[in-house]
Amino acid sequence: MRELAETLNCSPNYLSWQINKGLGQNFNEYVNGFRLKRFQHIALLPENKTLTLLALAFDSGFNTKSVFNEYFKKQTGLSPRAWLKARQLP
């Protein structure tokens, strides 16, 4: 964000405000939506069955466990583990 703001000759806060205004939502929420979709995709792949949910969350771009868990629950209404368990074949 800082580099882009510098290139555009504006402050990072102003750029963030403009992006939020243009998207109609917080930029971090917007980006986390893509991260969540990636997590949901890779969590269901058989080759990732041995990896922890946290490892998959980090691979998807989430930086902290708490942000991942809070955003996941807010968007799906389930914990990551409950979501995965509901989608796994018996």
Biotite code that builds the C-alpha atoms (Angstrom):
import biotite.structure as struc

atoms = struc.array([
    struc.Atom([0.000, 0.000, 0.000], chain_id="A", res_id=1, res_name="MET", atom_name="CA", element="C"),
    struc.Atom([2.822, 2.367, 0.876], chain_id="A", res_id=2, res_name="ARG", atom_name="CA", element="C"),
    struc.Atom([4.633, 1.800, -2.403], chain_id="A", res_id=3, res_name="GLU", atom_name="CA", element="C"),
    struc.Atom([1.489, 2.290, -4.446], chain_id="A", res_id=4, res_name="LEU", atom_name="CA", element="C"),
    struc.Atom([0.604, 5.433, -2.506], chain_id="A", res_id=5, res_name="ALA", atom_name="CA", element="C"),
    struc.Atom([4.107, 6.778, -3.109], chain_id="A", res_id=6, res_name="GLU", atom_name="CA", element="C"),
    struc.Atom([3.797, 6.036, -6.828], chain_id="A", res_id=7, res_name="THR", atom_name="CA", element="C"),
    struc.Atom([0.449, 7.851, -6.904], chain_id="A", res_id=8, res_name="LEU", atom_name="CA", element="C"),
    struc.Atom([1.887, 10.705, -4.827], chain_id="A", res_id=9, res_name="ASN", atom_name="CA", element="C"),
    struc.Atom([-0.654, 10.410, -2.016], chain_id="A", res_id=10, res_name="CYS", atom_name="CA", element="C"),
    struc.Atom([-0.684, 9.157, 1.556], chain_id="A", res_id=11, res_name="SER", atom_name="CA", element="C"),
    struc.Atom([-1.349, 5.476, 2.329], chain_id="A", res_id=12, res_name="PRO", atom_name="CA", element="C"),
    struc.Atom([-4.349, 6.495, 4.456], chain_id="A", res_id=13, res_name="ASN", atom_name="CA", element="C"),
    struc.Atom([-5.878, 8.477, 1.587], chain_id="A", res_id=14, res_name="TYR", atom_name="CA", element="C"),
    struc.Atom([-5.286, 5.603, -0.836], chain_id="A", res_id=15, res_name="LEU", atom_name="CA", element="C"),
    struc.Atom([-6.831, 3.125, 1.596], chain_id="A", res_id=16, res_name="SER", atom_name="CA", element="C"),
    struc.Atom([-9.861, 5.396, 2.050], chain_id="A", res_id=17, res_name="TRP", atom_name="CA", element="C"),
    struc.Atom([-10.297, 5.689, -1.738], chain_id="A", res_id=18, res_name="GLN", atom_name="CA", element="C"),
    struc.Atom([-10.028, 1.928, -2.225], chain_id="A", res_id=19, res_name="ILE", atom_name="CA", element="C"),
    struc.Atom([-12.519, 1.280, 0.583], chain_id="A", res_id=20, res_name="ASN", atom_name="CA", element="C"),
    struc.Atom([-14.892, 3.831, -0.939], chain_id="A", res_id=21, res_name="LYS", atom_name="CA", element="C"),
    struc.Atom([-14.547, 2.294, -4.421], chain_id="A", res_id=22, res_name="GLY", atom_name="CA", element="C"),
    struc.Atom([-15.039, -1.274, -3.218], chain_id="A", res_id=23, res_name="LEU", atom_name="CA", element="C"),
    struc.Atom([-17.850, -0.402, -0.861], chain_id="A", res_id=24, res_name="GLY", atom_name="CA", element="C"),
    struc.Atom([-16.078, -2.356, 1.875], chain_id="A", res_id=25, res_name="GLN", atom_name="CA", element="C"),
    struc.Atom([-12.895, -2.459, 3.882], chain_id="A", res_id=26, res_name="ASN", atom_name="CA", element="C"),
    struc.Atom([-9.903, -3.419, 1.732], chain_id="A", res_id=27, res_name="PHE", atom_name="CA", element="C"),
    struc.Atom([-8.721, -6.026, 4.248], chain_id="A", res_id=28, res_name="ASN", atom_name="CA", element="C"),
    struc.Atom([-12.161, -7.659, 4.209], chain_id="A", res_id=29, res_name="GLU", atom_name="CA", element="C"),
    struc.Atom([-12.028, -7.675, 0.412], chain_id="A", res_id=30, res_name="TYR", atom_name="CA", element="C"),
    struc.Atom([-8.620, -9.369, 0.354], chain_id="A", res_id=31, res_name="VAL", atom_name="CA", element="C"),
    struc.Atom([-9.612, -11.812, 3.108], chain_id="A", res_id=32, res_name="ASN", atom_name="CA", element="C"),
    struc.Atom([-12.492, -12.935, 0.906], chain_id="A", res_id=33, res_name="GLY", atom_name="CA", element="C"),
    struc.Atom([-9.976, -14.188, -1.678], chain_id="A", res_id=34, res_name="PHE", atom_name="CA", element="C"),
    struc.Atom([-7.887, -15.780, 1.046], chain_id="A", res_id=35, res_name="ARG", atom_name="CA", element="C"),
    struc.Atom([-10.935, -17.600, 2.378], chain_id="A", res_id=36, res_name="LEU", atom_name="CA", element="C"),
    struc.Atom([-11.846, -18.939, -1.074], chain_id="A", res_id=37, res_name="LYS", atom_name="CA", element="C"),
    struc.Atom([-8.294, -20.214, -1.510], chain_id="A", res_id=38, res_name="ARG", atom_name="CA", element="C"),
    struc.Atom([-8.332, -21.875, 1.904], chain_id="A", res_id=39, res_name="PHE", atom_name="CA", element="C"),
    struc.Atom([-11.659, -23.565, 1.185], chain_id="A", res_id=40, res_name="GLN", atom_name="CA", element="C"),
    struc.Atom([-10.307, -24.877, -2.094], chain_id="A", res_id=41, res_name="HIS", atom_name="CA", element="C"),
    struc.Atom([-6.988, -26.230, -0.825], chain_id="A", res_id=42, res_name="ILE", atom_name="CA", element="C"),
    struc.Atom([-8.443, -27.602, 2.425], chain_id="A", res_id=43, res_name="ALA", atom_name="CA", element="C"),
    struc.Atom([-10.499, -30.085, 0.404], chain_id="A", res_id=44, res_name="LEU", atom_name="CA", element="C"),
    struc.Atom([-7.602, -31.361, -1.702], chain_id="A", res_id=45, res_name="LEU", atom_name="CA", element="C"),
    struc.Atom([-6.569, -34.912, -0.740], chain_id="A", res_id=46, res_name="PRO", atom_name="CA", element="C"),
    struc.Atom([-2.863, -34.055, -0.904], chain_id="A", res_id=47, res_name="GLU", atom_name="CA", element="C"),
    struc.Atom([-3.343, -31.498, 1.898], chain_id="A", res_id=48, res_name="ASN", atom_name="CA", element="C"),
    struc.Atom([-5.064, -33.902, 4.290], chain_id="A", res_id=49, res_name="LYS", atom_name="CA", element="C"),
    struc.Atom([-1.952, -34.221, 6.470], chain_id="A", res_id=50, res_name="THR", atom_name="CA", element="C"),
    struc.Atom([-1.464, -30.458, 6.859], chain_id="A", res_id=51, res_name="LEU", atom_name="CA", element="C"),
    struc.Atom([-2.931, -28.506, 9.752], chain_id="A", res_id=52, res_name="THR", atom_name="CA", element="C"),
    struc.Atom([-5.704, -26.020, 9.176], chain_id="A", res_id=53, res_name="LEU", atom_name="CA", element="C"),
    struc.Atom([-3.394, -23.273, 10.379], chain_id="A", res_id=54, res_name="LEU", atom_name="CA", element="C"),
    struc.Atom([-0.736, -24.231, 7.830], chain_id="A", res_id=55, res_name="ALA", atom_name="CA", element="C"),
    struc.Atom([-3.380, -24.079, 5.096], chain_id="A", res_id=56, res_name="LEU", atom_name="CA", element="C"),
    struc.Atom([-4.590, -20.717, 6.406], chain_id="A", res_id=57, res_name="ALA", atom_name="CA", element="C"),
    struc.Atom([-1.065, -19.307, 6.293], chain_id="A", res_id=58, res_name="PHE", atom_name="CA", element="C"),
    struc.Atom([-0.595, -20.733, 2.810], chain_id="A", res_id=59, res_name="ASP", atom_name="CA", element="C"),
    struc.Atom([-3.800, -18.932, 1.811], chain_id="A", res_id=60, res_name="SER", atom_name="CA", element="C"),
    struc.Atom([-2.371, -15.606, 2.934], chain_id="A", res_id=61, res_name="GLY", atom_name="CA", element="C"),
    struc.Atom([-3.744, -15.156, 6.440], chain_id="A", res_id=62, res_name="PHE", atom_name="CA", element="C"),
    struc.Atom([-1.090, -13.770, 8.776], chain_id="A", res_id=63, res_name="ASN", atom_name="CA", element="C"),
    struc.Atom([-2.496, -14.742, 12.154], chain_id="A", res_id=64, res_name="THR", atom_name="CA", element="C"),
    struc.Atom([-4.581, -17.550, 13.594], chain_id="A", res_id=65, res_name="LYS", atom_name="CA", element="C"),
    struc.Atom([-7.032, -15.148, 15.236], chain_id="A", res_id=66, res_name="SER", atom_name="CA", element="C"),
    struc.Atom([-7.727, -13.158, 12.057], chain_id="A", res_id=67, res_name="VAL", atom_name="CA", element="C"),
    struc.Atom([-8.260, -16.389, 10.146], chain_id="A", res_id=68, res_name="PHE", atom_name="CA", element="C"),
    struc.Atom([-10.596, -17.926, 12.735], chain_id="A", res_id=69, res_name="ASN", atom_name="CA", element="C"),
    struc.Atom([-12.613, -14.734, 13.258], chain_id="A", res_id=70, res_name="GLU", atom_name="CA", element="C"),
    struc.Atom([-13.016, -14.009, 9.555], chain_id="A", res_id=71, res_name="TYR", atom_name="CA", element="C"),
    struc.Atom([-13.862, -17.641, 8.754], chain_id="A", res_id=72, res_name="PHE", atom_name="CA", element="C"),
    struc.Atom([-16.559, -17.834, 11.419], chain_id="A", res_id=73, res_name="LYS", atom_name="CA", element="C"),
    struc.Atom([-17.970, -14.434, 10.450], chain_id="A", res_id=74, res_name="LYS", atom_name="CA", element="C"),
    struc.Atom([-18.312, -15.491, 6.808], chain_id="A", res_id=75, res_name="GLN", atom_name="CA", element="C"),
    struc.Atom([-19.436, -19.119, 7.179], chain_id="A", res_id=76, res_name="THR", atom_name="CA", element="C"),
    struc.Atom([-21.022, -19.298, 10.621], chain_id="A", res_id=77, res_name="GLY", atom_name="CA", element="C"),
    struc.Atom([-18.799, -22.294, 11.385], chain_id="A", res_id=78, res_name="LEU", atom_name="CA", element="C"),
    struc.Atom([-15.358, -22.909, 12.762], chain_id="A", res_id=79, res_name="SER", atom_name="CA", element="C"),
    struc.Atom([-12.827, -24.011, 10.120], chain_id="A", res_id=80, res_name="PRO", atom_name="CA", element="C"),
    struc.Atom([-12.761, -27.532, 11.581], chain_id="A", res_id=81, res_name="ARG", atom_name="CA", element="C"),
    struc.Atom([-16.571, -27.847, 11.577], chain_id="A", res_id=82, res_name="ALA", atom_name="CA", element="C"),
    struc.Atom([-16.717, -26.547, 8.004], chain_id="A", res_id=83, res_name="TRP", atom_name="CA", element="C"),
    struc.Atom([-14.103, -29.060, 6.858], chain_id="A", res_id=84, res_name="LEU", atom_name="CA", element="C"),
    struc.Atom([-15.693, -31.953, 8.728], chain_id="A", res_id=85, res_name="LYS", atom_name="CA", element="C"),
    struc.Atom([-19.073, -31.222, 7.102], chain_id="A", res_id=86, res_name="ALA", atom_name="CA", element="C"),
    struc.Atom([-17.478, -31.420, 3.649], chain_id="A", res_id=87, res_name="ARG", atom_name="CA", element="C"),
    struc.Atom([-15.297, -34.479, 4.028], chain_id="A", res_id=88, res_name="GLN", atom_name="CA", element="C"),
    struc.Atom([-16.467, -37.797, 2.705], chain_id="A", res_id=89, res_name="LEU", atom_name="CA", element="C"),
    struc.Atom([-17.155, -40.447, 5.347], chain_id="A", res_id=90, res_name="PRO", atom_name="CA", element="C"),
])
